[in-house]
Amino acid sequence: MKVVINSDYGGFGLSEEAIRRYAIKAGLKLIESGPDKYGFTHFYRNELGEDNYFTDRDIPRDDESLVAVIEEMGEESWSRYSELKVVEIPNDVNWCIEEHDGLEWVAERHRKWY
């Protein structure tokens, strides 16, 4: 199984072009708004409206379309604060993504008590 992680401090994020390519591969209709006063373009599913806001952080990290975009675009898929890479893990692992200050790794889930 392939999983996308952010391999540097800063946090996961896709470039605007990567979001556009992801939408095409995943069969999503996204509407763009912006850039806003900070230079960011915002994306919405099907039509403008807060209920339809689309964020790359909602994409499952093992999504085949996401993995394909990262592998095809390389550095061009990264947002200004990310450095994305694809990690391969065994299919039978119950996994999660853990992070520290945006630097991520794939970990096997286990039980915790606090």
C-alpha positions in Angstrom: 0.0 0.0 0.0 1.2 3.5 -0.8 0.6 6.4 1.6 1.5 10.1 1.2 3.2 11.9 4.0 4.9 15.3 4.5 8.6 14.6 5.0 9.7 18.0 6.4 8.5 20.4 9.1 5.6 22.6 8.0 2.7 20.3 7.3 0.8 18.5 4.6 -0.5 20.5 1.7 -0.9 20.3 -2.1 -0.1 23.0 -4.6 -3.1 24.5 -6.5 -2.1 22.6 -9.6 -1.9 19.3 -7.7 -5.4 20.0 -6.3 -6.7 20.6 -9.9 -5.0 17.3 -11.1 -6.3 15.4 -8.1 -9.9 16.6 -8.9 -9.6 15.4 -12.5 -8.3 12.0 -11.5 -10.8 11.6 -8.7 -13.7 12.7 -10.8 -14.5 15.8 -8.7 -16.0 19.0 -10.0 -14.2 21.8 -8.2 -15.1 25.5 -8.4 -12.2 28.0 -7.8 -12.5 31.3 -5.9 -9.6 33.7 -5.6 -6.9 34.4 -5.1 -7.8 36.1 -1.9 -5.9 39.0 -0.3 -3.2 36.5 0.9 -2.8 35.0 -2.5 -4.6 31.7 -1.8 -7.1 30.1 -4.2 -10.1 28.4 -2.5 -11.8 25.3 -3.9 -15.4 24.2 -3.6 -17.2 21.0 -4.6 -19.8 21.6 -7.3 -20.7 25.2 -6.3 -19.5 28.1 -4.1 -20.6 27.9 -0.4 -19.1 27.1 3.0 -20.9 23.7 3.0 -19.0 22.8 -0.1 -15.5 23.9 0.9 -12.9 21.5 -0.3 -9.6 21.0 1.5 -6.7 18.8 0.6 -6.5 17.7 4.2 -9.7 15.7 3.8 -8.2 13.5 1.2 -7.3 10.0 2.6 -3.6 9.7 2.4 -3.8 6.3 0.7 -6.2 7.6 -2.0 -4.9 6.2 -5.3 -5.5 9.4 -7.1 -3.6 11.4 -4.5 -0.6 8.9 -4.7 -0.7 9.2 -8.5 -0.6 13.0 -8.5 2.4 13.0 -6.1 4.3 10.4 -8.1 3.6 12.2 -11.4 4.2 15.8 -10.3 7.0 15.4 -7.7 8.0 18.7 -6.2 5.4 20.6 -8.3 2.7 18.9 -6.1 4.0 20.4 -2.9 2.5 23.5 -1.2 4.8 26.2 0.0 5.1 24.5 3.4 5.3 20.9 2.4 7.7 18.3 1.1 5.6 15.3 0.1 6.7 11.8 -0.5 5.1 8.4 -1.0 5.8 5.7 1.6 5.1 2.0 0.8 3.8 -0.1 3.7 2.5 -3.7 3.9 -1.2 -4.0 3.0 -2.2 -5.7 6.3 -0.9 -2.9 8.6 -3.5 -1.0 10.6 -1.7 2.4 10.1 -2.1 6.0 11.0 -0.1 9.1 10.4 1.7 10.7 13.3 3.5 14.0 13.2 5.6 16.6 15.1 5.5 20.2 13.9 4.2 19.0 10.5 6.9 16.4 10.0 5.0 13.2 9.4 5.6 9.4 9.5 3.4 6.3 9.1 3.0 4.3 12.3 1.2 1.1 13.1 -1.8 1.7 15.3 -1.8 0.2 18.8 -3.7 0.8 22.0 -3.0 3.7 24.3 -4.3 4.8 27.7 -3.7 8.2 29.3 
